[in-house]
Amino acid sequence: MKKIIFAVLAAVMVISLAACGGSKTSTKTEQTTAPAATQSATAEPTADASDNENSGTTDNILVAYFSATGNTRTIAEYIADSAKANIYEIVPEIPYTDEDLNYGNDDSRTSTEQNDPSARPAISGTVENMERYDVIFIGYPIWWGEAPKIMYTFLENYDFTGKTIIPFCTSGSSPIGTSAINMKPSAPGADWYDGDRLDSSSTREDIASWVEKFDLGTE
Ligand SMILES: Cc1cc2nc3c(=O)[nH]c(=O)nc-3n(C[C@H](O)[C@H](O)[C@H](O)COP(=O)(O)O)c2cc1C
């Protein structure tokens, strides 16, 4: 039964990915325009507003995201632009290859990790001065209805007590479901929004409207 459901999902995903291909738009930061595998270990390019082309950067908002194939990256960049936030890419210490991402293979890396409750894939680099952020958007692709385990690694690496976390995800078709709720124990002291699935083909304007839902104090 699981295989049949996944075959349907896979078909939807192929269509979705094809539709999204090449739609990446770079933001102001060098980090987010470079391929993940080549990015620097300490990845917080906009942390110093003086280095930032966008002088309106709001110092207390961070968009932290993981993206294996680029869809979530595009949305994260739009969010960062709209919220005038800093942006941080969660880069796996060991990059995911195409074979790792093969959801049709029960023995692929992603299959194995997602089936292992204790899996915490290592991250290359850290967020400098996490204490400065009050609001953190966290973005990820849906993998079998859940957030990739590397998101748990990220959350467990920092103290989010008193901070607001706003989850967002992209997917072939699955909703955000319980993927964000299931991460809450990894950042227990935070105030969590429910979060949303954002369509990979969303425009910058679509995402700006979504960001407006939140009272970020950036106006
Ligand atoms: C291992 C794996 C599992 C996936 N599982 C689902 C799923 O359960 N539901 C779904 O709608 N899409 C699923 N997808 C598709 C991704 O969620 C979708 O393509 C997403 O936008 C990818 O984001 P990214 O380009 O930022 O990595 C899966 C993709 C991979 C690689």
Ligand as a Chemical Component Dictionary entry (heavy atoms), coordinates in Angstrom:
data_LIG
# 
_chem_comp.id                   LIG 
_chem_comp.type                 NON-POLYMER 
_chem_comp.pdbx_formal_charge   0 
_chem_comp.three_letter_code    LIG 
# 
loop_
_chem_comp_atom.comp_id 
_chem_comp_atom.atom_id 
_chem_comp_atom.alt_atom_id 
_chem_comp_atom.type_symbol 
_chem_comp_atom.charge 
_chem_comp_atom.model_Cartn_x 
_chem_comp_atom.model_Cartn_y 
_chem_comp_atom.model_Cartn_z 
_chem_comp_atom.pdbx_ordinal 
LIG C1  C1  C 0 13.580 11.392 -0.310 1  
LIG C2  C2  C 0 12.423 12.219 -0.748 2  
LIG C3  C3  C 0 11.175 12.006 -0.201 3  
LIG C4  C4  C 0 10.100 12.815 -0.588 4  
LIG N1  N1  N 0 8.862  12.605 -0.003 5  
LIG C5  C5  C 0 7.819  13.366 -0.374 6  
LIG C6  C6  C 0 6.531  13.189 0.206  7  
LIG O1  O1  O 0 6.309  12.369 1.088  8  
LIG N2  N2  N 0 5.522  13.975 -0.245 9  
LIG C7  C7  C 0 5.693  14.904 -1.223 10 
LIG O2  O2  O 0 4.748  15.560 -1.590 11 
LIG N3  N3  N 0 6.915  15.124 -1.767 12 
LIG C8  C8  C 0 7.978  14.381 -1.365 13 
LIG N4  N4  N 0 9.221  14.614 -1.908 14 
LIG C9  C9  C 0 9.391  15.736 -2.858 15 
LIG C10 C10 C 0 9.981  16.951 -2.171 16 
LIG O3  O3  O 0 9.317  17.261 -0.956 17 
LIG C11 C11 C 0 9.856  18.174 -3.072 18 
LIG O4  O4  O 0 10.401 17.920 -4.335 19 
LIG C12 C12 C 0 10.521 19.378 -2.422 20 
LIG O5  O5  O 0 10.041 20.565 -3.007 21 
LIG C13 C13 C 0 12.031 19.332 -2.565 22 
LIG O6  O6  O 0 12.572 20.465 -1.962 23 
LIG P1  P1  P 0 14.098 20.868 -2.176 24 
LIG O7  O7  O 0 14.265 21.092 -3.667 25 
LIG O8  O8  O 0 14.249 22.111 -1.404 26 
LIG O9  O9  O 0 14.936 19.744 -1.678 27 
LIG C14 C14 C 0 10.292 13.818 -1.548 28 
LIG C15 C15 C 0 11.558 14.011 -2.120 29 
LIG C16 C16 C 0 12.607 13.232 -1.711 30 
LIG C17 C17 C 0 13.976 13.458 -2.317 31 
# 
loop_
_chem_comp_bond.comp_id 
_chem_comp_bond.atom_id_1 
_chem_comp_bond.atom_id_2 
_chem_comp_bond.value_order 
_chem_comp_bond.pdbx_ordinal 
LIG C1  C2  SING 1  
LIG C2  C3  SING 2  
LIG C2  C16 DOUB 3  
LIG C3  C4  DOUB 4  
LIG C4  N1  SING 5  
LIG C4  C14 SING 6  
LIG N1  C5  DOUB 7  
LIG C5  C6  SING 8  
LIG C5  C8  SING 9  
LIG C6  O1  DOUB 10 
LIG C6  N2  SING 11 
LIG N2  C7  SING 12 
LIG C7  O2  DOUB 13 
LIG C7  N3  SING 14 
LIG N3  C8  DOUB 15 
LIG C8  N4  SING 16 
LIG N4  C9  SING 17 
LIG N4  C14 SING 18 
LIG C9  C10 SING 19 
LIG C10 O3  SING 20 
LIG C10 C11 SING 21 
LIG C11 O4  SING 22 
LIG C11 C12 SING 23 
LIG C12 O5  SING 24 
LIG C12 C13 SING 25 
LIG C13 O6  SING 26 
LIG O6  P1  SING 27 
LIG P1  O7  DOUB 28 
LIG P1  O8  SING 29 
LIG P1  O9  SING 30 
LIG C14 C15 DOUB 31 
LIG C15 C16 SING 32 
LIG C16 C17 SING 33 
# 
